[in-house]
């Protein structure tokens, strides 16, 4: 399918009052077109995408997430003062696009790979390279990124699934970023923060956790946060940054569609190590019928994926978005969703 030209949209001025920003963001979300989750391949990525978002406020260094599998902490993040207060949109209604139903014919017989790229939005050049990958993948966008809205619209226009990569409290001292969900916050503040995050990424079909080894291990905190948006039935993907995560179980208990991460590709950001993880992903997908992979927009990761995607497709693997995989698994008999917890 020919690529479509996507108009660049400059992200909203961060100085705009938070309530107005949330209302506009909700309008984008309400108007978003649901992605097709049938077996047909997604449209070819639009290689002409250009982001025109300004660089935004100065960024400050954030230490690497040594204790977090996958190295989720970004190299830089916007200054907190440049963002609207999360508490100001605590009552904002978040509307998510509704995926189309999957027919019996849409359930794939070939092993499926759902590839998620986390931490997207801070580096526009890296985001454009992610969108250039020749596969129906899923983009997880940090809500505090200045280019979050522009990146989400570009990803949606190219036929990809969009997730909100919600910052959550880790174990240790790593900084998950502005407006992170923390276990010591009141119920009211948790609801406000997750609604703020969802409103920052128009067209998102769900969410996964950025860091969160402490937060996802707390069932009360997870239940409060997810309950705040459960009415819209977002897809929740547990990134499994800790083996004891309760995120999947809580989301499932609330009736949300759920998946969990099987393999982190780039806990070690080196080509040979990443290729070894991709080989492991192939074995897992063949054994259980699917594999959910999470990578990050590192140059080494993107280079490995650029070389591997075509080879994997020729070897008999189908690439699917997370909405497609979730819907297919819901129709398959008692599918096993086992997580590979090893970093």
Residue frames relative to the residue before (quaternion, step in Angstrom):
aa qw qx qy qz dx dy dz
X 1.0000 0.0000 0.0000 0.0000 0.00 0.00 0.00
X 0.4799 -0.6782 0.4511 0.3258 3.63 -0.70 0.91
X 0.5071 -0.6406 0.4771 0.3237 3.50 -1.12 0.66
X 0.3590 -0.7300 0.5446 0.2042 3.52 -1.17 0.65
X 0.4439 -0.6619 0.5258 0.2972 3.53 -1.09 0.64
X 0.1743 -0.8007 0.5691 0.0679 3.55 -0.74 1.07
X 0.3920 -0.7213 0.5174 0.2417 3.56 -0.69 1.04
X 0.4307 -0.6824 0.5257 0.2692 3.53 -0.96 0.88
X 0.1026 -0.7897 0.6036 0.0379 3.53 -0.93 0.89
X 0.3496 -0.7473 0.5255 0.2077 3.55 -0.61 1.11
X 0.4754 -0.6899 0.4545 0.3024 3.61 -0.78 0.97
X 0.6571 -0.5528 0.3560 0.3685 3.53 -1.23 0.54
X 0.5654 -0.5832 0.4637 0.3540 3.53 -1.17 0.62
X 0.4232 -0.7353 0.4673 0.2488 3.56 -0.65 1.10
X 0.6253 0.5486 -0.3525 0.4286 3.61 1.17 -0.33
X 0.4508 0.6773 -0.4590 0.3568 3.62 1.28 -0.13
X 0.5829 -0.5792 0.4147 0.3910 3.60 -0.96 0.68
X 0.5742 -0.6496 0.3820 0.3201 3.54 -0.94 0.93
X 0.6502 0.5311 -0.3424 0.4219 3.58 0.92 -0.82
X 0.6603 0.4975 -0.3132 0.4673 3.56 0.93 -0.85
X 0.6336 0.5349 -0.3335 0.4486 3.57 1.02 -0.77
X 0.6645 0.5052 -0.3103 0.4549 3.54 0.97 -0.83
X 0.6380 0.5303 -0.3368 0.4453 3.57 1.00 -0.81
X 0.6663 0.4890 -0.3062 0.4724 3.56 0.94 -0.88
X 0.6464 0.5179 -0.3255 0.4561 3.56 0.97 -0.85
X 0.6413 0.5182 -0.3282 0.4610 3.56 1.02 -0.78
X 0.6178 0.5409 -0.3450 0.4546 3.56 1.10 -0.69
X 0.6183 0.5240 -0.3434 0.4745 3.57 1.02 -0.76
X 0.6730 0.5113 -0.3036 0.4399 3.55 0.90 -0.96
X 0.6664 0.5152 -0.3095 0.4412 3.56 0.96 -0.90
X 0.7169 0.4461 -0.2499 0.4739 3.57 1.12 -0.68
X 0.4658 0.7085 -0.4417 0.2932 3.58 1.26 -0.19
X 0.3983 -0.7098 0.5294 0.2393 3.56 -1.01 0.79
X 0.4698 -0.6858 0.4771 0.2854 3.58 -0.84 0.97
X 0.4564 -0.6740 0.5087 0.2804 3.50 -1.05 0.81
X 0.4491 -0.6451 0.5342 0.3112 3.58 -1.10 0.62
X 0.1346 -0.8061 0.5716 0.0740 3.57 -0.88 0.88
X 0.3254 0.7432 -0.5155 0.2759 3.57 1.10 0.68
X 0.6868 -0.4947 0.3401 0.4098 3.55 -1.28 -0.06
X 0.5061 0.6464 -0.4408 0.3629 3.61 1.16 -0.25
X 0.5454 -0.6312 0.4420 0.3298 3.54 -1.08 0.76
X 0.5198 -0.6274 0.4780 0.3283 3.55 -1.15 0.65
X 0.6440 -0.5265 0.3670 0.4164 3.59 -1.20 0.44
X 0.6024 -0.5550 0.4246 0.3857 3.54 -1.21 0.55
X 0.5536 -0.6288 0.4176 0.3518 3.59 -0.97 0.78
X 0.4369 -0.6882 0.5213 0.2524 3.52 -1.15 0.70
X 0.2094 -0.8183 0.5258 0.1003 3.56 -0.25 1.26
X 0.6222 0.5641 -0.3480 0.4167 3.60 1.22 -0.15
X 0.3848 0.7461 -0.4776 0.2591 3.58 1.26 0.04
X 0.0072 -0.7678 0.6406 -0.0097 3.54 -1.01 0.89
X 0.2667 -0.7513 0.5802 0.1667 3.54 -0.89 0.91
X 0.1677 -0.7995 0.5692 0.0926 3.57 -0.88 0.88
X 0.3443 0.7460 -0.5044 0.2655 3.57 1.23 0.30
X 0.4738 -0.6553 0.5024 0.3061 3.54 -1.01 0.79
X 0.6448 -0.5490 0.3658 0.3861 3.52 -1.21 0.50
X 0.3880 -0.7503 0.4652 0.2646 3.58 1.21 -0.40
X 0.7551 -0.3802 0.2668 0.4628 3.55 -1.24 -0.19
X 0.6716 -0.4927 0.3638 0.4171 3.50 -1.26 0.38
X 0.3296 -0.7413 0.5523 0.1921 3.55 -1.07 0.76
X 0.2359 -0.7559 0.5900 0.1578 3.52 -1.19 0.51
X 0.5773 -0.6229 0.4039 0.3399 3.54 -1.05 0.78
X 0.1385 -0.7519 0.6402 0.0748 3.50 -1.20 0.70
X 0.4714 -0.6888 0.4550 0.3105 3.64 -0.73 0.92
X 0.5832 -0.5829 0.4344 0.3626 3.57 -1.16 0.66
X 0.4690 -0.6862 0.4861 0.2700 3.54 -1.11 0.74
X 0.1144 -0.8438 0.5212 0.0571 3.55 0.39 1.20
X 0.7288 0.4233 -0.2464 0.4785 3.56 1.06 -0.71
X 0.6559 0.5065 -0.3126 0.4642 3.58 1.27 -0.08
X 0.4289 -0.6889 0.5118 0.2820 3.64 -0.65 0.99
X 0.7808 0.3135 -0.2447 0.4818 3.52 -1.01 0.82
X 0.3604 -0.7591 0.4849 0.2423 3.61 1.23 -0.11
X 0.1076 0.8731 -0.4733 0.0456 3.57 0.91 0.87
X 0.5868 0.5974 -0.4062 0.3658 3.60 1.03 -0.52
X 0.4036 -0.7179 0.5071 0.2542 3.61 -0.79 0.95
X 0.6050 -0.5726 0.4112 0.3702 3.55 -1.24 0.47
X 0.8012 0.0227 0.0035 0.5979 3.57 1.08 -0.58
X 0.0821 -0.7858 0.6093 0.0676 3.53 -1.24 0.42
X 0.5947 -0.5723 0.4088 0.3895 3.57 -1.14 0.47
X 0.5735 -0.5687 0.4558 0.3742 3.55 -1.21 0.49
X 0.5695 -0.6464 0.3919 0.3228 3.58 -0.87 0.98
X 0.6481 0.5593 -0.3334 0.3950 3.59 0.94 -0.84
X 0.6239 0.5651 -0.3476 0.4130 3.61 1.16 -0.38
X 0.6727 0.5036 -0.2876 0.4595 3.59 1.25 -0.26
X 0.5349 -0.6029 0.4715 0.3579 3.58 -1.16 0.54
X 0.5710 -0.6031 0.4326 0.3508 3.55 -1.14 0.61
X 0.4935 -0.6706 0.4662 0.2990 3.56 -0.90 0.92
X 0.6437 0.5588 -0.3335 0.4027 3.58 0.98 -0.81
X 0.6033 0.5952 -0.3539 0.3955 3.58 1.17 -0.50
X 0.7674 0.2971 -0.1959 0.5334 3.60 1.15 -0.35
X 0.2068 0.8286 -0.4971 0.1538 3.55 1.14 0.61
X 0.7351 0.3866 -0.2412 0.5021 3.59 1.12 -0.48
X 0.3824 0.7395 -0.4821 0.2728 3.60 1.25 0.14
X 0.3505 -0.7223 0.5551 0.2176 3.56 -1.00 0.82
X 0.2063 -0.7860 0.5754 0.0929 3.55 -0.75 1.05
X 0.1145 -0.8002 0.5877 0.0344 3.56 -0.64 1.12
X 0.1442 -0.7945 0.5872 0.0567 3.56 -0.81 1.02
X 0.5283 -0.6086 0.4713 0.3585 3.60 -1.09 0.62
X 0.3505 -0.7394 0.5406 0.1954 3.57 -1.06 0.76
X 0.3854 -0.7357 0.5020 0.2413 3.63 -0.56 1.09
X 0.5148 -0.6274 0.4862 0.3239 3.55 -1.15 0.65
X 0.5587 -0.6110 0.4271 0.3633 3.63 -1.07 0.60
X 0.3807 -0.7107 0.5473 0.2247 3.54 -1.17 0.66
X 0.3253 -0.7418 0.5539 0.1925 3.57 -0.83 0.96
X 0.6838 -0.4870 0.3460 0.4190 3.54 -1.27 0.33
X 0.6508 0.5313 -0.3206 0.4375 3.58 1.04 -0.75
X 0.6370 0.5651 -0.3294 0.4080 3.57 1.21 -0.45
X 0.5454 0.6184 -0.4079 0.3921 3.59 1.22 -0.22
X 0.3507 -0.7877 0.4750 0.1757 3.54 -0.57 1.20
X 0.3728 -0.7119 0.5525 0.2214 3.54 -1.19 0.66
X 0.6398 0.5177 -0.3224 0.4678 3.58 1.17 -0.54
X 0.5842 -0.5664 0.4235 0.3983 3.60 -1.12 0.51
X 0.2573 -0.8021 0.5309 0.0922 3.54 -0.92 0.99
X 0.1526 -0.7644 0.6221 0.0737 3.53 -1.14 0.73
X 0.1225 -0.7605 0.6359 0.0485 3.53 -0.81 1.11
X 0.1159 -0.8199 0.5606 0.0050 3.54 -0.41 1.29
X 0.0839 -0.7853 0.6133 0.0047 3.56 -0.75 1.12
X 0.1408 -0.7572 0.6305 0.0963 3.57 -0.98 0.88
X 0.2422 -0.7959 0.5480 0.0872 3.56 -0.56 1.25
X 0.8109 0.3513 -0.2165 0.4149 3.53 -1.44 0.04
X 0.3727 0.7330 -0.4907 0.2880 3.58 1.12 0.57
X 0.6389 0.5564 -0.4018 0.3476 3.56 -1.17 0.68
X 0.6584 0.5134 -0.3236 0.4452 3.58 1.08 -0.58
X 0.7654 0.2475 -0.1192 0.5820 3.58 1.07 -0.78
X 0.3202 -0.7959 0.4823 0.1771 3.58 -0.30 1.26
X 0.6285 0.5275 -0.3416 0.4583 3.59 1.04 -0.72
X 0.6507 0.4998 -0.3134 0.4782 3.58 0.99 -0.81
X 0.6304 0.5325 -0.3367 0.4534 3.60 1.02 -0.78
X 0.6456 0.5098 -0.3229 0.4680 3.59 0.97 -0.81
X 0.6501 0.5057 -0.3173 0.4701 3.59 1.03 -0.73
X 0.6059 0.5403 -0.3472 0.4695 3.59 1.07 -0.71
X 0.6927 0.4736 -0.2792 0.4668 3.57 0.89 -0.93
X 0.6225 0.5438 -0.3373 0.4506 3.57 1.25 -0.27
X 0.4790 0.6598 -0.4481 0.3665 3.59 1.25 -0.14
X 0.3968 -0.7562 0.4827 0.1943 3.55 -0.86 1.04
X 0.5745 0.5383 -0.4128 0.4581 3.56 0.51 1.23
X 0.4833 -0.6273 0.5154 0.3275 3.58 -1.20 0.50
X 0.0995 0.8351 -0.5292 0.1130 3.55 0.16 1.25
X 0.4428 -0.6704 0.5363 0.2586 3.54 -1.39 -0.05
X 0.2180 -0.7873 0.5709 0.0815 3.55 -0.87 1.06
X 0.1429 -0.7833 0.6023 0.0581 3.59 -0.73 1.11
X 0.1362 -0.8456 0.5162 0.0025 3.56 -0.31 1.34
X 0.4352 -0.6843 0.5263 0.2556 3.55 -0.95 0.95
X 0.4226 -0.7506 0.4371 0.2589 3.62 -0.57 1.04
X 0.6794 0.4933 -0.3077 0.4477 3.61 1.11 -0.48
X 0.4585 0.6715 -0.4610 0.3555 3.62 1.24 0.02
X 0.5440 -0.6276 0.4457 0.3339 3.59 -0.99 0.82
X 0.7548 0.3757 -0.1965 0.5004 3.59 1.01 -0.82
X 0.2530 0.8101 -0.5035 0.1619 3.61 1.20 0.38
X 0.7069 0.4619 -0.2809 0.4561 3.60 0.76 -1.00
X 0.6650 0.5025 -0.3099 0.4574 3.59 0.90 -0.89
X 0.6520 0.5098 -0.3098 0.4680 3.57 0.99 -0.83
X 0.6438 0.5243 -0.3227 0.4544 3.59 0.98 -0.83
X 0.6726 0.4900 -0.3106 0.4594 3.58 0.89 -0.85
X 0.6421 0.5144 -0.3242 0.4668 3.59 1.02 -0.74
X 0.6547 0.5073 -0.3099 0.4669 3.59 0.98 -0.84
X 0.6601 0.5028 -0.3114 0.4632 3.58 0.93 -0.88
X 0.6569 0.5207 -0.3111 0.4479 3.58 0.97 -0.86
X 0.6946 0.4517 -0.2750 0.4878 3.60 1.14 -0.55
X 0.5970 -0.6259 0.3380 0.3709 3.59 1.27 0.26
X 0.5126 0.6439 -0.4248 0.3772 3.57 1.20 0.38
X 0.4956 -0.5919 0.5305 0.3502 3.55 -1.28 0.34
X 0.1893 -0.7668 0.6052 0.0996 3.55 -1.13 0.73
X 0.0950 -0.7712 0.6283 0.0369 3.55 -0.97 0.96
X 0.3779 -0.6410 0.5999 0.2939 3.53 -1.31 0.36
X 0.2537 -0.7671 0.5759 0.1246 3.55 -0.70 1.14
X 0.1298 -0.8701 0.4728 0.0494 3.54 0.40 1.33
X 0.3884 -0.7201 0.5195 0.2465 3.63 -0.71 1.02
X 0.0161 0.7944 -0.6049 0.0532 3.55 -0.87 1.02
X 0.6329 -0.5874 0.3669 0.3460 3.53 -1.15 0.72
X 0.2401 -0.7708 0.5724 0.1438 3.58 -0.87 0.95
X 0.5408 -0.5032 0.5213 0.4272 3.51 -1.36 -0.09
X 0.7282 0.3768 -0.2734 0.5031 3.59 -0.94 0.71
X 0.6528 -0.5701 0.3810 0.3221 3.53 -1.34 -0.19
X 0.3834 0.7276 -0.4956 0.2793 3.63 1.18 0.14
X 0.3917 -0.7307 0.5213 0.2020 3.54 -1.07 0.83
X 0.2737 -0.7942 0.5171 0.1641 3.65 -0.50 1.09
X 0.6303 -0.5441 0.3398 0.4374 3.60 1.23 -0.21
X 0.7402 -0.4353 0.2847 0.4261 3.57 -1.32 0.16
X 0.8621 0.1320 -0.1122 0.4762 3.53 -1.24 0.70
X 0.2307 0.7905 -0.5336 0.1926 3.59 1.05 0.71
X 0.4745 -0.6319 0.5301 0.3077 3.55 -1.23 0.56
X 0.0234 -0.8077 0.5877 -0.0410 3.56 -0.77 1.11
X 0.5871 -0.6364 0.3797 0.3259 3.55 -1.04 0.80
X 0.6942 0.4819 -0.2906 0.4489 3.61 1.10 -0.52
X 0.4948 0.6576 -0.4351 0.3654 3.60 1.23 0.06
X 0.5571 -0.5910 0.4638 0.3538 3.55 -1.22 0.54
X 0.6558 -0.4945 0.3827 0.4231 3.56 -1.24 0.36
X 0.6468 0.5362 -0.3202 0.4378 3.57 0.95 -0.88
X 0.6911 0.4710 -0.2894 0.4657 3.57 0.89 -0.89
X 0.6165 0.5351 -0.3521 0.4578 3.60 1.01 -0.69
X 0.6576 0.5004 -0.3147 0.4671 3.58 0.93 -0.85
X 0.6485 0.5201 -0.3177 0.4561 3.58 0.98 -0.83
X 0.6930 0.4968 -0.2937 0.4320 3.58 0.86 -0.92
X 0.6847 0.4602 -0.3200 0.4658 3.60 0.88 -0.77
X 0.6256 0.5116 -0.3508 0.4730 3.61 1.07 -0.58
X 0.6002 0.5473 -0.3491 0.4672 3.56 1.09 -0.69
X 0.6683 0.5078 -0.3045 0.4503 3.57 0.87 -0.98
X 0.6746 0.4953 -0.3022 0.4565 3.59 0.87 -0.92
X 0.6655 0.5146 -0.3047 0.4466 3.59 1.01 -0.79
X 0.6264 0.5638 -0.3328 0.4231 3.60 1.17 -0.49
X 0.7577 0.3317 -0.1756 0.5339 3.62 1.18 -0.43
X 0.1921 -0.8244 0.5201 0.1140 3.60 0.11 1.23
X 0.8053 0.2984 -0.2237 0.4609 3.54 -1.10 0.76
X 0.4332 0.7052 -0.4727 0.3026 3.62 1.21 0.04
X 0.3055 -0.7606 0.5487 0.1645 3.57 -1.02 0.84
X 0.8032 -0.0432 0.0393 0.5929 3.57 1.28 -0.09
X 0.3769 -0.7185 0.5460 0.2088 3.54 -1.27 -0.37
X 0.0532 -0.7404 0.6614 0.1073 3.49 -1.40 0.24
X 0.5631 -0.6441 0.4104 0.3156 3.57 -1.21 0.35
X 0.2561 -0.7036 0.6453 0.1514 3.51 -1.18 0.84
X 0.7732 -0.0215 -0.0828 0.6284 3.56 -0.42 1.30
X 0.3372 0.8097 -0.4489 0.1707 3.62 -0.68 -1.04
X 0.3297 0.7665 -0.5093 0.2106 3.61 1.12 0.30
X 0.6672 0.4447 -0.3071 0.5126 3.60 1.12 -0.52
X 0.7053 0.4945 -0.2875 0.4188 3.57 0.77 -1.03
X 0.7017 0.4645 -0.2925 0.4541 3.61 0.83 -0.90
X 0.6229 0.5341 -0.3430 0.4572 3.59 1.25 -0.26
X 0.6503 0.4918 -0.3035 0.4930 3.59 1.31 -0.12
X 0.3136 -0.7973 0.4767 0.1965 3.63 -0.20 1.19
X 0.6137 0.5429 -0.3672 0.4403 3.63 1.03 -0.65
X 0.6867 0.4851 -0.2925 0.4557 3.56 0.79 -1.00
X 0.6538 0.5078 -0.3175 0.4625 3.58 0.93 -0.84
X 0.6588 0.5170 -0.3160 0.4459 3.59 0.93 -0.85
X 0.6449 0.5139 -0.3256 0.4626 3.59 0.95 -0.83
X 0.6910 0.4927 -0.2887 0.4432 3.57 0.82 -1.00
X 0.7272 0.4336 -0.2615 0.4635 3.58 0.75 -0.98
X 0.5918 0.5709 -0.3713 0.4313 3.59 1.10 -0.58
X 0.6091 0.5911 -0.3447 0.4009 3.58 1.11 -0.68
X 0.7814 0.2586 -0.1401 0.5504 3.59 1.16 -0.53
X 0.3866 0.7728 -0.4467 0.2320 3.59 1.30 0.02
X 0.5749 0.6141 -0.3867 0.3780 3.59 1.08 -0.62
X 0.6971 0.4538 -0.2625 0.4891 3.58 1.13 -0.62
X 0.3513 -0.7914 0.4473 0.2243 3.61 1.34 0.09
X 0.1143 0.8043 -0.5738 0.1035 3.61 0.65 1.03
X 0.4775 -0.6171 0.5327 0.3277 3.55 -1.22 0.48
X 0.1379 -0.7879 0.5958 0.0713 3.58 -0.80 1.00
X 0.0995 -0.7707 0.6278 0.0451 3.55 -0.87 1.01
X 0.2717 -0.7530 0.5803 0.1497 3.55 -0.63 1.13
X 0.3397 -0.7693 0.5106 0.1789 3.57 -0.56 1.19
X 0.2929 -0.8012 0.4806 0.2034 3.59 1.30 -0.17
X 0.1681 0.7935 -0.5601 0.1683 3.55 0.70 1.12
X 0.7435 0.1608 -0.1529 0.6308 3.54 1.36 0.05
X 0.5392 -0.6516 0.4233 0.3248 3.58 -0.95 0.87
X 0.7051 0.4573 -0.2579 0.4768 3.58 1.12 -0.66
X 0.2684 0.7872 -0.5195 0.1962 3.61 1.14 0.36
X 0.2275 -0.7679 0.5854 0.1259 3.55 -1.07 0.83
X 0.3731 0.7752 -0.4526 0.2347 3.57 1.30 0.03
X 0.6663 0.5086 -0.3061 0.4513 3.57 0.84 -0.96
X 0.6899 0.4884 -0.2865 0.4510 3.58 0.83 -1.01
X 0.6568 0.5028 -0.3211 0.4611 3.60 0.94 -0.83
X 0.6582 0.5052 -0.3127 0.4624 3.59 0.89 -0.92
X 0.6532 0.5073 -0.3109 0.4682 3.57 0.94 -0.86
X 0.6527 0.5241 -0.3101 0.4506 3.57 1.01 -0.81
X 0.6695 0.4713 -0.2874 0.4970 3.58 1.18 -0.55
X 0.5432 -0.6489 0.3834 0.3699 3.57 1.28 0.00
X 0.4439 0.6897 -0.4629 0.3361 3.60 1.20 0.36
X 0.5041 -0.5785 0.5186 0.3771 3.59 -1.17 0.42
X 0.0625 -0.8323 0.5498 -0.0315 3.58 -0.86 0.94
X 0.0049 -0.7255 0.6874 0.0342 3.49 -1.38 0.52
X 0.1514 -0.7634 0.6051 0.1678 3.54 -1.26 0.13
X 0.5945 -0.5884 0.4337 0.3351 3.49 -1.22 0.65
X 0.2779 -0.7503 0.5778 0.1613 3.54 -1.05 0.83
X 0.8308 0.0330 0.0601 0.5523 3.59 0.75 -1.05
X 0.2553 -0.6963 0.6480 0.1735 3.53 -1.11 0.82
X 0.3689 -0.7710 0.4814 0.1942 3.57 -0.72 1.05
X 0.8478 0.2079 -0.0351 0.4867 3.56 0.86 -0.91
X 0.1105 0.7666 -0.6116 0.1613 3.55 0.79 1.01
X 0.7107 0.2149 -0.1609 0.6502 3.54 1.20 -0.64
X 0.2426 -0.8086 0.5233 0.1156 3.58 -0.43 1.22
X 0.4521 0.6337 -0.4817 0.4025 3.52 0.37 1.32
X 0.6189 -0.6259 0.3318 0.3394 3.56 -0.87 1.00
X 0.6900 0.4841 -0.2966 0.4489 3.59 0.78 -0.96
X 0.6542 0.5082 -0.3094 0.4669 3.59 0.99 -0.85
X 0.6515 0.5095 -0.3174 0.4639 3.58 0.99 -0.80
X 0.6455 0.5123 -0.3230 0.4653 3.59 0.97 -0.79
X 0.6196 0.5330 -0.3418 0.4638 3.59 1.09 -0.67
X 0.6548 0.4979 -0.3141 0.4740 3.58 1.01 -0.74
X 0.6230 0.5256 -0.3411 0.4682 3.58 1.07 -0.67
X 0.6285 0.5145 -0.3350 0.4775 3.59 1.03 -0.72
X 0.6308 0.5181 -0.3250 0.4775 3.58 1.04 -0.77
X 0.6287 0.5417 -0.3286 0.4509 3.58 1.04 -0.78
X 0.6301 0.5303 -0.3335 0.4589 3.58 1.00 -0.77
X 0.6614 0.5058 -0.3083 0.4600 3.58 0.91 -0.89
X 0.6676 0.5013 -0.3026 0.4598 3.56 0.94 -0.88
X 0.6532 0.5154 -0.3180 0.4545 3.58 0.93 -0.88
X 0.6570 0.4953 -0.3200 0.4697 3.59 0.99 -0.72
X 0.6979 0.4894 -0.2845 0.4386 3.59 0.96 -0.79
X 0.8124 0.2288 -0.1282 0.5207 3.63 0.92 -0.78
X 0.6057 -0.6064 0.3350 0.3914 3.57 1.30 0.09
X 0.7958 0.0299 -0.0068 0.6048 3.57 1.24 -0.30
X 0.0588 -0.7644 0.6377 0.0747 3.54 -1.34 0.23
X 0.2351 -0.7499 0.6054 0.1262 3.55 -1.05 0.87
X 0.0937 -0.8231 0.5600 -0.0118 3.53 -0.50 1.25
X 0.1117 -0.7665 0.6270 0.0828 3.55 -1.13 0.68
X 0.0189 0.7663 -0.6410 0.0381 3.52 -0.95 1.02
X 0.3639 -0.7117 0.5621 0.2125 3.53 -1.36 0.04
X 0.5759 -0.6417 0.3797 0.3353 3.61 -1.08 0.53
X 0.2136 0.7555 -0.5750 0.2300 3.56 0.81 1.07
X 0.6059 -0.5711 0.4036 0.3793 3.58 -1.09 0.63
X 0.6607 0.5108 -0.3144 0.4513 3.60 0.93 -0.87
X 0.6494 0.5143 -0.3163 0.4623 3.60 1.00 -0.79
X 0.6909 0.4826 -0.2866 0.4556 3.56 0.84 -0.98
X 0.6274 0.5233 -0.3421 0.4643 3.59 1.02 -0.70
X 0.6537 0.5085 -0.3150 0.4635 3.58 0.95 -0.87
X 0.6751 0.4904 -0.2982 0.4636 3.59 0.94 -0.84
X 0.6150 0.5521 -0.3462 0.4439 3.58 1.00 -0.76
X 0.7048 0.4489 -0.2569 0.4854 3.58 1.03 -0.79
X 0.7254 0.4870 -0.2393 0.4235 3.59 1.06 -0.78
X 0.5958 0.6256 -0.3810 0.3294 3.60 0.91 -0.84
X 0.6795 0.4810 -0.2938 0.4696 3.59 0.85 -0.92
X 0.6432 0.5213 -0.3192 0.4611 3.58 0.98 -0.83
X 0.6650 0.5038 -0.3066 0.4582 3.58 0.94 -0.89
X 0.6370 0.5211 -0.3338 0.4596 3.57 0.99 -0.77
X 0.6645 0.4941 -0.2987 0.4744 3.58 0.96 -0.84
X 0.6656 0.5033 -0.2934 0.4665 3.58 1.16 -0.61
X 0.6741 -0.5479 0.2815 0.4078 3.59 1.26 0.11
X 0.5502 0.6085 -0.4041 0.4046 3.59 1.22 0.24
X 0.2617 -0.7327 0.6065 0.1638 3.53 -1.17 0.69
X 0.2691 -0.7344 0.5986 0.1728 3.56 -1.01 0.84
X 0.0134 -0.8047 0.5915 -0.0481 3.56 -0.84 1.02
X 0.4861 -0.6156 0.5186 0.3403 3.54 -1.25 0.40
X 0.6531 -0.5364 0.3498 0.4042 3.57 -1.21 0.33
X 0.6175 0.5276 -0.3711 0.4502 3.62 1.04 -0.55
X 0.6300 0.5213 -0.3335 0.4691 3.57 1.01 -0.74
X 0.6809 0.4837 -0.2977 0.4623 3.59 0.82 -0.95
X 0.6534 0.5222 -0.3235 0.4425 3.59 0.88 -0.90
X 0.6820 0.4823 -0.2910 0.4664 3.58 0.89 -0.89
X 0.6472 0.5135 -0.3231 0.4617 3.59 0.99 -0.79
X 0.6701 0.4976 -0.3096 0.4555 3.59 0.89 -0.88
X 0.6181 0.5535 -0.3452 0.4386 3.57 1.08 -0.67
X 0.7181 0.4251 -0.2404 0.4958 3.59 1.18 -0.53
X 0.6126 0.5492 -0.3542 0.4445 3.57 1.24 -0.20
X 0.5582 -0.6379 0.4102 0.3366 3.60 -1.03 0.66
X 0.8580 -0.2158 0.1280 0.4481 3.52 -0.78 1.20
X 0.0862 0.8233 -0.5534 0.0918 3.54 0.74 1.03
X 0.3874 -0.7056 0.5422 0.2409 3.54 -1.06 0.71
X 0.0847 -0.7667 0.6350 0.0428 3.56 -0.95 0.89
X 0.0700 0.8239 -0.5546 0.0933 3.57 0.24 1.26
X 0.3127 -0.7727 0.5288 0.1600 3.57 -0.95 0.85
X 0.2957 -0.6951 0.6238 0.2007 3.50 -1.13 0.78
X 0.2105 -0.8343 0.5007 0.0947 3.55 -0.21 1.26
X 0.5164 0.6648 -0.4255 0.3320 3.62 1.14 -0.48
X 0.4733 -0.6798 0.4742 0.2983 3.61 -0.91 0.86
